Amino acid sequence: MNWSGGKDSALALYALLHDARYEVVHLLTSVNAHYQRVSMHGVRVALLEAQARRIGLPLTQLELPAAPDMAEYEHRMQAALAPLVAQGIRHAAFGDIFLADLRAYREQQLAGMGITALFPLWQRPGVEILRDFLALGFQAVVVCVNEQYLDQSFCGRLLDESFLRDLPDGVDPCGENGEYHSFVFNAPYFSAPIAFARGEIVRRTYPAPAGAGEAAFWYCDLLPAAE
């Protein structure tokens, strides 16, 4: 399971755990090696590891430089997957919903290693996914928002019905276009909820794709509580 720690990968994992055709045996997460945080989400590795312990599955952290190019990313991904393939793993699951170009890229890259990509949430309506997520008892907090779509006030909020109601027109309910990212702190398959405290909210900018200026994001730091 390609585990981001957010709501989509969490619900995709739930679907696989209830699908008799598959046995989920491992988690794989991309991590910014310099900052020791989950890529894109900005969540501390300590909280990622707390999720894996509560799920009860081994976790491989794919450590990446701060701004890897595609060749570097693909090289490191293949190196991380090779020992899993050697163990007999033949499927890799993702929480993607409707980005067809991203799906095609994943399928193409994995096929060369003899791995079939799975997309348990594929083309389900975003509102339906989010409401199923809440109805099943998942709990999550928004840890990153893209300033192009959402303002700072959305960062650090609980992912709930009020969050869904407050989303501006044109924003995908699941943030499938990168509008926001979340951290799941409770799930039906967790052995216990994860305790944390909200830290500071900071704004960071990065070069936009194709040299189109800068992209700005707001991050809410989550501080792990002692276990």
N, C-alpha and C positions, 0 to 999 in steps of 0.2 A: 504494500500500500504506500503510494507516494503521499506522505503525511505532511501537510503544511501546519497542522495544529489549529486550523480554522474550520468554520462551519461546513464548508462543502466537502472537504476530505473526511470530516467526522461523520457526516451523513452518508457518504459513499461507503465508508467502512461499515457502518451499521447495515447498509443494504447487503454487503458481501457476507457479513457475519450471519445473515439470515437467508443466505442462498446456499442450498445444499451442494451446488456444483463446485464450490470453491472452499478452500481452507486458507485463511489469512495467517501467514507465518512470520512476517517481517514488516517493519516500518522503515521508510527511507525519507530523509528530510534534507533539503539544501540549507546550508548554514553559511553565513558570512564569517569566514575564518578569523578576520582581523577583530571584529567586534563581538564575536561569539553570540550572534543572534540569528534567528530564523530569517532567511532571505525574504525580502520584501515586507514581511510582517514586523520585523524589529523586535520580536519576542526573545527574551533571554533564553539561552540554552538550558539553564536550570529548570525553567518551566516546561520546555519541550521534553526534557528527561522525566519530569514529574508526570506528564501525560503518558509517556511510554510505560512507566511503572504501573500506573493505574489501569492501563489497557492490558498489561501483562504480555507484551510482545517485545522482542529484541529490536533495537533501533540502530540503524546506520546513519551517521551524519556525513553528508556529502559536503566537505569543506571547500568553499569557493573564495577566490579573491574578491575584493570589494566590487570590482567592475570587470568580470571575466568576458572575453569575447566568446563567440559561439564555438570556435574550435577548442578553446580551453575548457569550456563547459562540457562539450561532448566528450572530450578526452577523459575528464574526471568522472563523468557519469558512467562511462563504459568501465572504468577501473573500479567504481563502486559496485556495479552490477555483476561483474565477472564472478566474484566468489558466491554470489547468490544464485547465479545460473549454475555454477558447479554443484550447488546443493540440491538442484532439481527444480528451482523456481522457473515457471514458464509463463506467468502472467504478471503484469504490472497494472495496478488500478490508479485512476485519477478522479478528481472531483470536478473536472471540466463539464460545462453544461452545453454551450452552443458555439464555441469558437472553432469553426471547422478547420481553419488553417493550422491552429495549434494542435488539434487532434491528428491531422494528417502528418504533421511533423513528428509527433510522438510515435505514431504507428510506424512511420518509415524508419526512424532511428532504432526502435526496439526490434523490428523485424530482422535486422542484421545480426542480432544476438540471439535469435530464436525465441523472442518474447512476444506474446500477444498483449496488446493494450486493452484494458477494460475501462468503461465509462458508465458507471451505474446510474448517474444522474442525467445522462445525455438527453437534451431537448425537453426536459421537464420544465414547466412554467416556474419562473423564479418565485413568485408569490406562494405558489403551492409548496415549493421546496422549503421556503423559510417557515411557513406555518406548520408543515410536518415536523421540521426541526424543533420548533417550540413545543408542539403537542407531544412529542416523544420524550420530553423532559431534558433536552439539551439546554445548556446555558453557556452564553458566550459574551465577551466584551469586545467592542470595536477598538482595535489597537493602531490602526493606520487609516487615514483618509487622503484621497487625492484632491488637492485644493481646486483642481479644475472642475470638480463635480460637487464637492461637499466642503463646508466651512469647518473651522476648528471645533465648533460646538458639538459636532457628531463624534469627535474622537474621545474615547474613554466611556462612551455610553454603553449600557447593556443592549444586547441585540434582542429586542422584544417588539410587541405590536406597536408601541408608541414610536419606536425607531422606524418601523415600516411605514407608519402613517406620515411621518415627518419628511420622508425622502422626497426631494424635489422631482418634478416631472422630468422624465428622460434618464433618470438614474435607475440602473438595473437593480431590482430588489436584492439580488445575491451579490452585487458588485462584480459581475462577471467581466466587465470592461476595466477592472482595476479601480473602481470607485472607492472601495474600502476593503480592509482585511480584518479578520477577527481572531480571537483566541478562545478556544473552548475550555472552560474550567469545570464543567460537569457534563457527563454523558451517561446513557443507560448502561454502557459497558465499562465505566470507570469503577474501580473498587471503592473510591471515595472522591468527593469534590476536591479541587485544588484551591488552597487558600492563597490569596495574594493581596497586595495593597496597590492602589493606583499611585504612580509617581508623577513626575513632571510631564507636561505636554510640550513637545518641541517641534519646530518647523525645520525641515531640511529640504534642500534643493539638489537636483541632479540634472546632468545634461539630458535634454529631451532627445528622442530618436531622430535620426536623420538631420541632426544639427539644428533642430527647430527651437532654439533657445533653451530654457530651463523648465523642468517640471518640479512642482513643490508639493510636499506631503507633510501632514501633521502626524506625529507619533505619540502615543500614550505609553510611557514606560510602566511595565508591571513589575512589582517587586515581590519576589517569592517570600512566602512565610515559612518559618521553620517547620519541618515535618517531624 
